[in-house]
Amino acid sequence: MDRPQPRPAVAAMPVYVPGARGAQDGLPPVKLSSNESPFDPLPSVAAAVAAAGEVVHRYPDMFAVELHERIGASLGLSAQHVAVGGGSVAALQHVLQAYTAPGDEVVFAWRSFEAYPILVQIAGATPVPVALAADGRHDLDAMAAAVTADTKVILLCSPNNPTGPALRTDEVDRFLAAVPRRVLVVLDEAYVEFVRDPDAVDGLAALTRHPNLLIARTFSKAYGLAGLRVGYVAGDPELVTPVRSCVTPFSVSAPAQIAALASLSAVDELLERVESTVAERSRVADALAQLGWDVPDAQGNFVWLPAGERTGEIAAALGALDPAVLVRPFAGEGVRVSIGSREENDAFLAAIRSL
């Protein structure tokens, strides 16, 4: 029977797998599968969102003018250096819409953020995944070698989701020196606030050294606005302007814009919460090491268990507990475990010891 058919690239796309949410019966699960903040919204942010609920019958600011200005000011840049979207995923999609077309190639590390190959194929471009090094780090030499005349964009993820290590300043500078200036490089820093490696690259500082670089950041993780979807890319206005042209009108809702603005006003309070998560990350990683796990350098709000063929078995066993401990398995590779509250982390550690 004849039926409308999608583009072949869309039909062949991998499916994004969200973090498990648990069964509806039994005790509430310990949800460590989605890299969410374990903290409730700050009272000031919650109040701002509640007030925004009274005007949701009106369209939001189509261009999020004030939010662009405030984000730019927080980075020491102008509003013209910033393109805001419905989460950093949407902002990355707008980058690919602006800079790639069928026949173009996009290079990225793999395993990395699982949305990358999906976004590339939605844009009609060709994904070029490059295997990580054995320690869960980007193999930047191999990525540079993968660049061809058809390469238009390179995606770097620091810290790398799901394995955890951050890219270092010296290696990123060497890499960008080796990449043709015609290639756009996007440094995805969704977890930048959690990084404590003193040698880790600072994407904002790197913008001044590399004219073909953009950075991508989000309010979903450290700022705890995962449910409202606000993210952005930043860089030279000449690079950012085409991205802004691709942003869907009204894509950032009024509550999301207001919550992001309130969060920028409460950044010190929010970063105190980040320090709590970083301390818990160290505690969990140390406990896992004592159990014999070879955990890669964790610089996000999660840790990585390189479980290989045992991945499915471990995730299923944790999910079968009551309460279930929900983690994010990547079949045949490993398990990503978000850092939750101390009580949630204790529940995970007790469960993993029982295995």
N, C-alpha and C positions, 0 to 999 in steps of 0.2 A: 504494500500500500504506500502510495506517495505521501510523504509528510515533509514539512519544512525541516531542513537539516542545518545544524550549526556549522560554523567554520571548522574544518578538520583539526586545527590547532586547539580549539576550545573543546571539541569532543574528546581529544586525547589528553587533556590536561589532568595532572594529578589532583586529587581532592584534598583540600585543606582539612586536617583533622583537629578539631578543637579539643581543649582539655576536657577530660571526663567530668561529669557532674554528679554521678552516683545514682543509685536506685532511689525510688520514692518511699520505700519502706525501710525499716531498720533505723538505727541511730544516724544523725546527720553525719555525712562523711567528712573526713579530714581532707580538704581539697587543696592539693599541692601540685596541680596539673597545668595551671595556666599562667604562672608568673605574675599573679595579681598581688597587690598590696594586702597584707593581712589586717590593716588598720581601717577603722571607719573613717569617713570623711571628717576633716577638721570642722568644728562647729561653725566657724566663719564661712567656710566653703559650702557646707550644707544649708546654711541660712540663705546664702546668695542664690543657690540653686532653687530653694523653695520659693523665694521671691520671684525668680524667673518663671516659675510655673504659672504665675498669675497672668502672664502675657504671651503664653504659647499660641494664642490665636493669631498673633502677629508674626510676620516673617522676621527672621533674624537679619542683622546687618549682613547684606549679601557678600560684602568683601571683607568682613571682620576687621575693619579699619583699626579700631582701638587695639585689638589683640595683636595685629601685625606690629603696631607701634610699640606695645609693651614688650613683646618678645624681642623685637629688635633692640630696644633699650637694655633689656636684661643681658643681651649678648655683646653690648657695646657697638651695635650696628644700627642702621636705619631700617625703617619698615620695608624699604625697597629691596633689602637683602633677604627677605623672608617670604615664603609661600606656605600658608596654613592649609591643612586639609583635615578630613575626617579620620584622624589617627595618622601615625607615620606610615602605615600601610597605604592609605589613600594618597598621601603625599608622594610616596615612592612610585605609585602607579601613575601619578600625573607626570613625574619625571620621565618615566618610560614612554608615556604618550607623547611627550614633547620632543623626545630625542631619538626614538627608534621607530622603525617601520619594517615591514616584511623584508627579509634578507639580511637585516642587521643582527649582530650578535651581542649578547650580554653575558659577561663573564662573572661568575661568583663562586665562592668556596662551597664545598658540599661534603659533609652535612653542615648546613647553616639554616637560617630562617626559612621555614618551609613555604612561605608565601612567595619567595623569590621566583622559582620556576613558573608558578602560576601567573604572577604579574607579568613576567616576560612574555608568556604565551598569549595572555589577554591582549598585550600590545601588538601582537603579531610578529614579534622578534624571535630569535632563536636562542634558547638557553645554552650556555657553555659551562657546565659545572666542573670544578677542579677539586680533586680529592684533598681533604685536610691532611696535614702531617700527622704522625702517629700520636702526638701529644695533644691533639684536638685543636691545634693552631692552624691558621691560614698558611698554605704553602705559597708564599708570595712569588718565589722564583718560578714555580710552575704556572701561577696565574699570569705572570708577565709573559711567559713563553706561549701561553694560550691566546695572546692577542694577535689578531690578524687584521687584514685590510678591512674586514667587515665588522670589526668590533667598534661599537658606538658607546657602550656604557660598561663600567665595572662596578659591582656592588661589593663593598667590604663591610663586615659586621664585627664591631668591637664594643663590648665583649661579644664573642661569638655565641649566638643562640642556636643550638642547645648546649655546646660543650664548655663554654665559660671563659677561656683565656681572652685577654685583651691584646690588641695589636700594639707594638712598641713604636715610639717616635722614629727611631733610627731606621727601622725596617720599612715603615710607611714612606719616609722621605726617599729612601733608595728605590722603592717600588715606583713612586710617582715620577722620579727622575728617569726611570726606564720606560715608562708608559708614554706613548705619543700624546702631545698636548691636545690633539683633536679628539681624544677619548675622554668622555666625562666619567669621573670617578666619584661615587657616592659613598661616604662613610656613614654607615648606619650606627648611631650611638644611642639606641633606645634605652640602654642601661648605664649610661655614662655616669650618673650620679652615684652608682654603687662601686665604681672603680677605685681601687686603692693601690694598684701597682704603680710605683713612682716613675717607671719607665714607659707607662702607657701613653699612647698618642692622645693629644688634646686636639680634637678636630677643629675647634674654634681657632686655636692658634695656628693650626696648619693651613687654614684658609688664606692667611696672609702670604704663605710661601708657595701655594700651588693654585694657579688661576683656573685650573680645570677641575677643582674639587668642590663638592657640595657636602654638607653634613645633614643628617636626618635625626630628629629627636622627637620625643613624645611626652605627653602628660599622663600616659596610661600607667606607668610603672612607679617611679619615685613620687609622682604627684597624686597617685591613687585615683585617677579619673578614667579607669579602663572602660567603665560603662557609659561614658559620655563622648569618647572618640575625638580627641584633639591631638594633632601632631603637625610637624612642619619640616621643611628643608630650608637651609640657609646657605648663602654664599654670595658670590659676585652678582650684582643686579642683572648683568647681561646674561648670566646663566639662569637666574631665577625667573625673570620676566616670562620666558616661554612656558615655564611650569605654571605660573599663575594663570596664564591663558587657558590652561587645561583643567583648572579646578572647577568642579561642578558647582554651579551657582547655589547659594544657600546650603552648602554641604556641611557646614559647622553650625549646629543648632544654637539658638539663643541661650539655653541653659548651659551648653558646653562652652560657649564663649565666656559667659559670666563666671562659670566655675574656674576656667583657666585664668581669667583675670584675678579672681579672688585668691587662687593658688599662688600666683606670682607675688601677691601682696603678703603671703604667709610663707614665703620660701624658707626662711630660717626655721620655722616650726616644723615644716615638712622634712627638712634635711636632718633634723634631730631624729625623726622616725627612720630615715635612711641609715643613720649610724646604728640604730638598734638592729636593723636587718643585717647590716654588715657584720656586727658582732655575732649574731645568730648564725650567719653563713660560716664564719670561722669555726664556731663551736660544732656545727653539723659536719663540716668537712673534716675536722680533726677526729671526730667520733667515727666517721666512716673509714678514715685512714687506719685507725686502731683496729677496725674490723677487717682490714686487709684490702679495702677498696683503693684502687689507684685513681683517685679523683683528680682530673685536670685542674689547673689553676683557676679557681672560681672568682670571677670579677663582676658577675651580674647578681641578680637576686635569686639564684638557683645553683644547684650543683648537678654534675653529670656522673652517672654510674656507667662505665663502659662494660655493659653486661653481655654484649655479643648475642650468642644464640639463646642465652637465658633470659633475654629481655622480656619476652611475652610471658614466660613462666613467673617471673618476679612481679610484673605488673598485675597479673591475674591473681596471684597469691595475696598481694597487698589489697587489691580490690575486693577480695572475698572476705576480709575481716569485718567485724562489726564493732565499732564503726569502720567502714571502708577507708583505706588510705589511698587516695587517688593521685597517681603520678602520670607523667607523659612518656609512654614507651615509643621508641622508634625501632621498628621490627628489625631484629638481627644486628642492631648497633648498640643501643643503650637506653638508659632511663634518665629523663630530666626530672628533677625534684625541686619545686619552688620552695623558697624559704618562707615559712609562715610565722605564726606566733610561736613563742617558746613552747606552749602546750602542744601545738600542732607538730612542731619539730620533734618534741619528745615522743609523741605518738608514732611518728615515722621511724625514729631510731629504734624504738622498742620493737616495732614490727619488722624492721630489716634485720635486727638481731635474731628474731625468732626464725628467720629463714636461713 
